[in-house]
Amino acid sequence: MELRNKTAIITGAGKGIGKAIAESLAREGVNLGLLARTAADLDELKNTLSEQHGVQVFTAAADVSNSQEARAAVSELAASLGHVDILINNAGTASFGKLAEMDPEQWEQIIRVNLMGAYYVTHELLPAMIEQGSGDIINIASTAGERGFATGSAYCASKFALLGMTEALMQEVRKSNIRVTALNPSTVNTPLAVNAGLPIGDEDRMLQPEDVAELVLAGLKLPSRVVLKTAGIWTNNPQ
Ligand SMILES: NC(=O)c1ccc[n+]([C@@H]2O[C@H](COP(=O)([O-])OP(=O)(O)OC[C@H]3O[C@@H](n4cnc5c(N)ncnc54)[C@H](OP(=O)(O)O)[C@@H]3O)[C@@H](O)[C@H]2O)c1
């Protein structure tokens, strides 16, 4: 499917995977609404993408874990874009610790960002997609949503739940010509992975944010009758 002149909102677009998805979509001629908390990241990306690819880029600094803030930001971006064809729920946070030892506030915050954030943004934008009778929603989940591991109770719970929401919503809206997809990367070379102390090892052999962005593009370009329900993304070059 041709992506030129389509519109997309990407959460967590300032760094890592979200930034790589923004770059890939801009290269295809997609007009963008970018959201993250750090305005400076978004402004810099906006300048680069509009200059290099001639696309329209709008930005909104907001915290997706805050319902009011997230809803106001995405509805402003949607109004600037005119309509929204593609939503990428990518904003996410990760930290790890034993359940008994992790601060309850930190545990809850992971759920608020990774699950509730995706819900708030989707809930705000979905009615217009249903009304227009088309749309793509891609949720960036994780292999941590497929199998639990020690110290991952909050992160795994958030991603298992995001996968559940994805599959249920996919069943709900496919008759409205809306595709809902989850992508499950294993460790990707981003600030999140480095800051969370995930094993990085040889950078050349691990997944890069651009690899996830490639799969996003591939999913979006499938004929509209085809929905990629869930796709795991692994390095083919393990250390
Ligand atoms: N890297 C991995 O190994 C890996 C593997 C599997 C899945 N994932 C998932 O991929 C997604 C992107 O991760 P990444 O590795 O690219 O992370 P990253 O490098 O830390 O980038 C995350 C982006 O999300 C934004 N963000 C974080 N919290 C936010 C909030 N509360 N509200 C709005 N924006 C927020 C950050 O900007 P601000 O801080 O300025 O808000 C940043 O732009 C996450 O959902 C993550 O769980 C990552």
The ligand as a Tripos MOL2 file, in Angstrom:
@<TRIPOS>MOLECULE
LIG
   48    52     1     0     0
SMALL
NO_CHARGES

@<TRIPOS>ATOM
      1 N1         14.9850   -1.2830   23.6310 N.am      1 LIG1
      2 C1         14.5620   -2.5160   23.8200 C.2       1 LIG1
      3 O1         15.3540   -3.4220   24.0950 O.2       1 LIG1
      4 C2         13.1080   -2.8440   23.6480 C.ar      1 LIG1
      5 C3         12.7550   -4.1890   23.4400 C.ar      1 LIG1
      6 C4         11.4150   -4.5190   23.2890 C.ar      1 LIG1
      7 C5         10.4550   -3.5370   23.3500 C.ar      1 LIG1
      8 N2         10.8220   -2.2300   23.5730 N.ar      1 LIG1
      9 C6          9.7560   -1.2410   23.6510 C.3       1 LIG1
     10 O2          9.9230   -0.3140   22.6030 O.3       1 LIG1
     11 C7          9.3730    0.9430   22.9990 C.3       1 LIG1
     12 C8         10.4030    2.0380   22.7520 C.3       1 LIG1
     13 O3         11.5330    1.7410   23.5400 O.3       1 LIG1
     14 P1         12.9800    2.3460   23.2480 P.3       1 LIG1
     15 O4         13.9330    1.2750   23.5750 O.co2     1 LIG1
     16 O5         13.0300    3.0040   21.9450 O.co2     1 LIG1
     17 O6         13.0250    3.4240   24.4330 O.3       1 LIG1
     18 P2         13.8420    4.8000   24.5780 P.3       1 LIG1
     19 O7         15.0550    4.7610   23.7610 O.co2     1 LIG1
     20 O8         13.9550    5.0550   26.0450 O.co2     1 LIG1
     21 O9         12.8030    5.8460   23.9630 O.3       1 LIG1
     22 C9         11.5370    5.9540   24.5490 C.3       1 LIG1
     23 C10        10.7980    7.1470   24.0040 C.3       1 LIG1
     24 O10         9.5430    7.2140   24.6930 O.3       1 LIG1
     25 C11         9.4230    8.4740   25.3660 C.3       1 LIG1
     26 N3          8.7160    8.2690   26.6160 N.ar      1 LIG1
     27 C12         9.0990    7.5600   27.6920 C.ar      1 LIG1
     28 N4          8.1890    7.6530   28.6760 N.ar      1 LIG1
     29 C13         7.1970    8.4490   28.2080 C.ar      1 LIG1
     30 C14         5.9940    8.9430   28.7430 C.ar      1 LIG1
     31 N5          5.6170    8.6520   29.9890 N.pl3     1 LIG1
     32 N6          5.2100    9.7460   27.9700 N.ar      1 LIG1
     33 C15         5.5730   10.0730   26.7080 C.ar      1 LIG1
     34 N7          6.7170    9.6340   26.1430 N.ar      1 LIG1
     35 C16         7.5210    8.8470   26.8840 C.ar      1 LIG1
     36 C17        10.8700    8.9420   25.5720 C.3       1 LIG1
     37 O11        11.0000   10.3440   25.6090 O.3       1 LIG1
     38 P3         10.8520   11.2110   26.9470 P.3       1 LIG1
     39 O12        11.6740   10.5350   27.9930 O.co2     1 LIG1
     40 O13        11.3440   12.5380   26.5190 O.co2     1 LIG1
     41 O14         9.3900   11.2100   27.2510 O.co2     1 LIG1
     42 C18        11.5170    8.4520   24.2730 C.3       1 LIG1
     43 O15        11.2790    9.3680   23.2300 O.3       1 LIG1
     44 C19         8.9620    0.7930   24.4680 C.3       1 LIG1
     45 O16         7.5840    0.5400   24.5360 O.3       1 LIG1
     46 C20         9.7490   -0.4190   24.9180 C.3       1 LIG1
     47 O17         9.1280   -1.0850   25.9880 O.3       1 LIG1
     48 C21        12.1240   -1.8660   23.7120 C.ar      1 LIG1
@<TRIPOS>BOND
     1     1     2 1
     2     2     3 2
     3     2     4 1
     4     4     5 ar
     5     4    48 ar
     6     5     6 ar
     7     6     7 ar
     8     7     8 ar
     9     8     9 1
    10     8    48 ar
    11     9    10 1
    12     9    46 1
    13    10    11 1
    14    11    12 1
    15    11    44 1
    16    12    13 1
    17    13    14 1
    18    14    15 2
    19    14    16 1
    20    14    17 1
    21    17    18 1
    22    18    19 2
    23    18    20 1
    24    18    21 1
    25    21    22 1
    26    22    23 1
    27    23    24 1
    28    23    42 1
    29    24    25 1
    30    25    26 1
    31    25    36 1
    32    26    27 ar
    33    26    35 ar
    34    27    28 ar
    35    28    29 ar
    36    29    30 ar
    37    29    35 ar
    38    30    31 1
    39    30    32 ar
    40    32    33 ar
    41    33    34 ar
    42    34    35 ar
    43    36    37 1
    44    36    42 1
    45    37    38 1
    46    38    39 2
    47    38    40 1
    48    38    41 1
    49    42    43 1
    50    44    45 1
    51    44    46 1
    52    46    47 1
@<TRIPOS>SUBSTRUCTURE
     1 LIG1         1 GROUP 0 **** ****
